[in-house]
Amino acid sequence: MLFEELGLSAELLRAVKAQGYNEATPVQGQAIPVVLAGKDVLAGAQTGTGKTAGFTLPILQRLQSAGPARKIPRVLILTPTRELAAQVQQSVLDYGRHLPYRSLTIFGGVSINPQIAKLRKGVDIIVATPGRLLDHMQQRTVDLSGVEMLVLDEADRMLDMGFIRDMRKIFAVLPKARQTLLFSATFNKAVSYTH
């Protein structure tokens, strides 16, 4: 399936083309329309099959359809490791290059102060590891009350790594009415969704 058949905006298609892609992978072809429709998604596909673009592209499209950037985050993407957070952030930057949305990567092992400064300026998308995001929540430097879309990237790995308590604390402050996307390399089903 061609990316042009998935209902993506001209800005996103230009960014996809700049990355050298014309055809969507199976997980992208199945997930993108479902995410665009606002449904919750559970997707499993092997590493290297384009899962990240499978949620990044429709998230950017939904932000674009919803209007101008806001001060507080509308999208929260949780990953188990800082390396994965950096990869997801790069995907957001690559595909969102022609859009006005701001994103921020939040993980430990680096100074928290630059992250706080960027949060004060306002971001639309946060890509975070659970531990450092909790640090921000405890310091009241992040407001998650406007999150419309939650992505758990490699959700099963986060559970395996013992993040369940952290994740519960994060979920407790998120709006109940939100879209939730779970992507993993180890789920058995390709793509399933709820109405």
C-alpha positions in Angstrom: 0.0 0.0 0.0 1.3 3.5 -0.9 1.6 6.1 1.8 -0.5 8.4 -0.4 -3.4 6.0 0.0 -3.4 6.3 3.8 -5.0 9.8 4.1 -1.9 11.6 5.3 -1.3 15.3 4.8 0.9 16.8 2.1 3.4 17.9 4.7 3.7 14.3 6.1 3.9 12.8 2.7 6.7 15.2 1.8 8.6 14.1 5.0 8.0 10.4 4.2 9.3 10.9 0.7 12.4 12.7 2.1 13.1 9.6 4.2 13.1 7.5 1.0 9.8 5.7 1.5 6.8 5.3 -0.9 5.2 2.1 0.3 3.9 1.4 3.8 4.9 -1.8 5.6 2.1 -4.1 6.6 2.0 -2.8 10.2 1.9 0.8 9.0 -0.8 0.0 6.4 -3.0 -1.6 9.1 -2.2 0.7 12.1 -2.2 4.2 10.4 -5.9 4.2 9.4 -7.0 2.9 12.8 -5.0 5.5 14.7 -6.3 8.2 12.4 -9.9 7.0 13.2 -9.2 7.7 16.9 -9.3 4.1 18.0 -7.2 2.4 20.7 -4.6 0.1 19.1 -2.6 -3.0 20.1 0.0 -3.7 17.4 2.8 -6.3 17.2 5.4 -6.5 14.5 9.1 -7.4 14.5 11.8 -4.9 15.0 12.7 -3.1 11.7 9.1 -3.2 10.3 8.3 0.5 10.8 6.3 0.3 14.0 7.5 3.8 15.0 6.3 5.4 11.8 3.1 3.4 12.3 2.2 5.6 15.3 4.3 8.7 14.7 2.7 9.6 11.3 -0.9 9.3 12.4 -0.2 11.1 15.7 1.3 14.1 13.7 -1.7 14.0 11.4 -4.2 14.1 14.3 -2.3 17.0 15.8 -2.4 18.8 12.5 -6.2 18.2 12.2 -6.8 19.4 15.7 -5.3 22.8 15.1 -2.4 25.0 16.4 0.2 24.0 19.0 -0.7 24.4 22.7 1.3 25.1 25.8 0.8 21.7 27.5 1.5 18.2 25.9 -1.2 16.5 23.9 0.8 13.3 23.2 2.8 11.2 25.6 5.0 8.4 24.3 6.5 6.1 26.9 9.5 3.9 26.1 11.5 1.5 28.4 15.0 2.9 27.5 16.6 6.2 26.7 18.0 4.7 23.5 14.5 3.9 22.3 13.2 7.3 23.4 15.9 8.9 21.3 15.0 6.8 18.3 11.3 7.7 18.6 12.1 11.4 19.1 14.2 11.2 15.9 11.2 9.8 14.1 9.0 12.6 15.4 11.5 15.2 14.2 12.0 13.5 10.8 8.3 13.1 10.0 7.2 16.4 11.7 9.8 18.6 10.0 7.2 20.5 8.0 4.8 21.0 11.0 4.9 23.5 13.8 4.8 21.0 16.7 7.4 20.9 19.4 8.6 17.6 21.0 10.8 16.8 23.9 12.7 13.7 25.0 12.7 13.1 28.7 15.0 10.5 30.2 17.5 10.1 33.1 21.2 10.1 33.1 21.3 13.8 31.9 20.6 17.1 33.7 16.9 17.7 34.3 17.2 21.5 34.0 17.2 21.7 30.2 14.1 19.5 30.1 12.4 21.8 32.6 13.3 24.8 30.5 11.8 23.3 27.4 8.6 22.2 29.3 8.2 25.8 30.5 8.3 27.0 26.9 5.6 24.4 26.0 5.7 21.1 24.0 3.1 19.2 22.1 4.7 15.7 22.2 6.7 14.2 25.1 8.8 11.0 24.5 9.8 9.7 27.9 11.1 6.9 30.1 8.8 6.4 33.1 11.4 7.1 35.8 12.4 10.5 34.7 8.8 11.5 33.8 7.9 10.6 37.4 10.7 12.9 38.6 9.1 15.8 36.6 5.7 14.9 38.0 7.0 15.0 41.6 8.7 18.4 40.9 5.5 19.6 39.3 7.4 20.6 36.1 5.1 18.7 33.7 1.3 19.0 33.2 -0.2 15.9 31.7 -3.8 17.0 32.0 -4.1 17.7 28.3 -2.8 14.4 27.0 -5.1 13.2 24.2 -2.9 10.3 22.9 -0.8 7.9 25.0 1.6 5.5 23.3 3.3 2.6 25.1 6.2 1.6 22.9 7.5 -1.8 23.8 4.9 -1.9 26.5 5.8 -5.5 27.5 9.4 -4.7 27.9 8.5 -1.9 30.3 6.6 -4.4 32.4 9.4 -6.9 32.2 11.8 -4.1 33.4 9.7 -3.5 36.5 8.0 -0.2 35.5 4.5 -1.2 36.4 4.3 1.0 39.5 5.7 4.0 37.7 3.3 3.4 34.8 0.3 3.2 37.2 1.3 6.6 38.8 1.6 8.2 35.4 -1.8 6.7 34.2 -3.4 8.0 37.3 -2.8 11.7 36.3 -3.7 11.3 32.6 -7.2 12.1 31.3 -9.5 9.1 31.2 -10.8 10.1 27.8 -7.7 9.5 25.6 -6.5 7.3 22.8 -4.1 4.6 23.8 -1.7 2.8 21.5 0.4 -0.2 22.5 3.2 -1.2 20.1 5.6 -4.1 20.6 7.9 -6.5 18.8 6.6 -9.4 20.8 2.8 -9.2 20.7 1.3 -12.1 18.7 -1.4 -10.2 17.0 -0.6 -7.9 14.1 -3.1 -5.1 14.8 -6.2 -5.1 16.8 -8.3 -2.2 18.0 -11.3 -1.1 20.1 -14.2 1.0 19.0 
